[in-house]
Structures are given as C-alpha cells and as structure tokens.
Amino acid sequence: MKTLKPSIFQFLGTTTNGDMGPWTFYKSRRGKLVIFPKTWPKDPATYHQKLNRDKFRHAAVRWRSLSPAQRDDWKNLARKANLTISGYNLFLHYICGKGTGTVETCQRLTGIDVITATGPPLPYLSA
C-alpha cells in the first residue's frame, strides 16, 4: 500500500476515490491518498447477491421516478426526524422492505406523509 499527496491527482484533474484501471484509490482520514492493487472477488456473485443488487437497482429507478416535490418530502422527513441518513437512504431503506416501521414513526413525529405518495415497498425477493 502506497500513500501519495493528493495534489498530484488534483493537478491531473481526476478524482481520488474509487477504482481506476487495476488500482483502487481512497483518501485516508489524514487526507493522504492511498493506492493499492484492485482486488477481485474469488467467487462470482451468488443468486441471493444478484437478487439483492436487483432490488437496489429497482429502488434507485423508483427514486428517479419520484417528482422533485416527493424527493424533497423524503429529504425533509429525514432531516426533521433528526436521522443521520439522507432522504435517499431512508427511501431505499423503506423501498427495500426493511424500514416500514421506521418511516411510519418518522411520519408520526414530523407530520410529513411520504408513504401515500410513494406506494408500497418492493416485495421480498427470494429463491
């Protein structure tokens, strides 16, 4: 693992997080750039991993299909309920079928109704 000053890549105009070719880049807590060879999974994705990825993909498509006002409602709900996650993440939590109770509680606390406009969460995908 090698650390470099981020100014080298800022000079080149590239972002310093993520994968680029066979290398992975990220910034450490101290602001230094860390580079290491990209690692590939030993096993291909299992059936359940593929189902879970599809669920997130469908949830992201559903988020993009919301009107700007509906997205703002989700963002306001997360902010007014003093959650440490964004409205988008709260939406994903709900749509993926894990956060119905959480969203209902947030709605009661804030008075913002997001479930009526959004509709039901995705059905649980199983084998």
C-alpha positions as CSV (number, residue, x, y, z in Angstrom):
1,M,0.0,0.0,0.0
2,K,1.4,3.3,-1.0
3,T,0.4,6.8,0.1
4,L,0.8,9.9,-2.0
5,K,-0.1,13.6,-1.6
6,P,-3.4,14.2,-3.2
7,S,-2.1,17.2,-5.1
8,I,-0.6,15.0,-7.8
9,F,-4.0,13.7,-8.9
10,Q,-5.7,17.1,-8.3
11,F,-3.3,18.5,-10.7
12,L,-4.3,15.9,-13.3
13,G,-7.9,16.8,-12.7
14,T,-9.0,13.3,-11.6
15,T,-11.0,12.2,-8.5
16,T,-9.0,10.3,-6.0
17,N,-11.7,7.8,-4.8
18,G,-12.6,4.5,-6.4
19,D,-11.1,2.3,-9.0
20,M,-9.0,3.4,-12.0
21,G,-7.8,0.5,-14.1
22,P,-6.1,-2.1,-11.9
23,W,-5.7,0.3,-8.9
24,T,-8.0,1.4,-6.1
25,F,-7.7,4.9,-4.6
26,Y,-9.1,6.5,-1.5
27,K,-8.2,9.3,0.9
28,S,-7.2,8.3,4.5
29,R,-8.6,10.1,7.5
30,R,-5.5,12.3,7.5
31,G,-6.1,13.4,3.9
32,K,-3.4,11.3,2.3
33,L,-4.0,9.4,-0.9
34,V,-3.8,5.6,-0.5
35,I,-3.3,3.4,-3.6
36,F,-3.4,-0.4,-3.7
37,P,-3.9,-3.0,-6.4
38,K,-7.6,-3.7,-7.1
39,T,-8.8,-7.0,-5.6
40,W,-11.3,-9.1,-7.5
41,P,-13.8,-11.4,-5.7
42,K,-12.8,-15.1,-5.6
43,D,-16.3,-16.3,-6.1
44,P,-18.8,-14.8,-8.6
45,A,-21.9,-13.3,-7.1
46,T,-24.4,-15.8,-5.6
47,Y,-28.0,-15.9,-6.6
48,H,-29.0,-14.0,-3.4
49,Q,-26.4,-11.3,-4.1
50,K,-27.8,-10.8,-7.6
51,L,-31.4,-10.6,-6.2
52,N,-30.3,-8.0,-3.6
53,R,-28.5,-5.9,-6.3
54,D,-31.6,-6.1,-8.4
55,K,-33.7,-4.9,-5.5
56,F,-31.4,-1.8,-5.1
57,R,-31.4,-1.2,-8.8
58,H,-35.2,-1.2,-8.9
59,A,-35.3,1.1,-5.8
60,A,-32.9,3.6,-7.5
61,V,-35.1,3.6,-10.6
62,R,-38.1,4.2,-8.4
63,W,-36.4,7.2,-6.7
64,R,-35.6,8.7,-10.0
65,S,-39.3,8.3,-11.0
66,L,-40.4,10.5,-8.0
67,S,-41.3,14.1,-8.6
68,P,-38.9,16.7,-7.2
69,A,-41.6,17.6,-4.5
70,Q,-41.8,13.9,-3.4
71,R,-38.0,13.7,-3.2
72,D,-38.0,16.9,-1.1
73,D,-40.5,15.3,1.2
74,W,-38.2,12.3,1.8
75,K,-35.3,14.7,2.4
76,N,-37.3,16.8,4.8
77,L,-38.6,13.8,6.6
78,A,-35.1,12.5,7.3
79,R,-33.9,16.0,8.4
80,K,-36.8,16.8,10.6
81,A,-36.7,13.4,12.3
82,N,-33.1,14.1,13.1
83,L,-31.9,11.0,11.3
84,T,-28.2,10.6,10.4
85,I,-29.1,9.3,7.0
86,S,-30.2,11.2,3.9
87,G,-33.7,11.2,2.5
88,Y,-32.5,9.0,-0.3
89,N,-31.1,6.4,2.1
90,L,-34.3,6.5,4.1
91,F,-36.2,5.9,0.9
92,L,-34.0,2.9,0.0
93,H,-34.4,1.5,3.5
94,Y,-38.2,1.7,3.1
95,I,-38.5,0.6,-0.6
96,C,-36.2,-2.4,0.0
97,G,-38.7,-3.6,2.6
98,K,-36.7,-3.0,5.8
99,G,-37.9,0.4,7.1
100,T,-41.7,0.5,7.0
101,G,-41.9,0.9,10.8
102,T,-39.1,3.4,10.8
103,V,-40.8,5.6,8.2
104,E,-44.2,5.3,9.9
105,T,-42.6,6.5,13.1
106,C,-40.9,9.4,11.4
107,Q,-44.2,10.4,9.7
108,R,-45.9,10.5,13.1
109,L,-43.1,12.6,14.6
110,T,-42.9,15.1,11.7
111,G,-46.3,15.1,10.2
112,I,-44.9,14.6,6.7
113,D,-46.6,11.8,4.8
114,V,-44.4,10.1,2.2
115,I,-45.8,6.6,2.1
116,T,-49.1,7.6,0.5
117,A,-47.4,9.2,-2.5
118,T,-44.6,6.6,-2.8
119,G,-46.6,3.4,-2.6
120,P,-45.8,0.1,-1.1
121,P,-42.2,-1.2,-0.7
122,L,-40.8,-3.8,-3.2
123,P,-41.9,-7.4,-2.5
124,Y,-39.3,-9.5,-0.8
125,L,-37.3,-11.3,-3.4
126,S,-36.5,-14.9,-2.5
127,A,-35.1,-18.0,-4.1
